[in-house]
Amino acid sequence: MMNRDILGDSAVFKPTVIMTDEGSSMCLRISLPGIAEEQIRIDLEKTTCTICVSDKDRVVRNALRVPQGARLSRKKFSGGVLEVFLDK
């Protein structure tokens, strides 16, 4: 079951997000306490990176604007923090 404190009752959620520009790449750090890695999906299309979190009952998502042409390099999930690394 999803952590209702983080996700609330709507289909859109607003977790704490820190974006770090590292020159030719960027890192998105998203705080997702109480969420399991298996519940997370990352979709990247044009200038939008969408973080989806699901359980058996529903899916919630948060869309983040990223630079045109950004590509997913890797992801890391540890201690309730998702790190998404993008090449620009």
N, C-alpha and C positions, 0 to 999 in steps of 0.2 A: 504494500500500500504506500502511496506517495505521502510525503511529509506535507500536510495541509498548511503548516505555518509558513513554509516557503512558497508553496504554490497557490495557496488561497483557494477560492471556489470558482474562479473564472478559467477560461481556456487560454488566457494570455497571462504569463507570469513575468515578474521583473526582478530577477535575482541580482545580486551585486556583481557588476562586471567592471573589470579593469582592463583597458586596452593600452598596450605598450608598443610604440613604434620603435623598431630596432633596425632602421635603415631599409635594407632590402627585404625585411620580413616584419611581421608583427605578431604579438601574442595576445590572446584574449584569455583572461582568467575569470572564470565564472564560479561563484560560490553556490554549491548545491548540497548543503548538509542534509543528511537523511535520505539521499538518493543513491541507488546502486548504479554502477557503471552500465549494467545491462539495460537500464531504463533510458539511456541517453542515446539520441541520434543527432548527427550534425549534417545539415544540408547546406551546400554552398552553391549559389546561383547568381551570376552577374555581380551585383554590388551588395548582396544580402547573404549573411550567414545566419541560418536559423537553427537554434538549439531546441530540440524537442525532447520532452520527458514524458514517458508513458508508463501506465500500469494497466492492469486488466480492464479497468473501468473507463479510462479516458486518456487523452493526449493533450498536453499543454505545450506552448511554444513561445519563444522570444526571438524576434528578428533583430539582427544587428547590422548596421551599415558598415561595409568594408570597401577598400579600394577596388576599382574596376580591374579585372584580371587576376585578382588574388586566387591562389591555389592552396588547398589544404596540404600542409607538409606532414604534420603529425599531430597526435593528441595524447594527452596524459591525464589520468584521473587518479587522484590520491587525496585521502583525508577530506573528502567532500568538496574538493576544488578541481574543476575541469580546466585544463590548459589546452587551448587550440592554437597551434602554430601555423601561420599562413605565410607563404612566399608572395611578395608583391610583384 
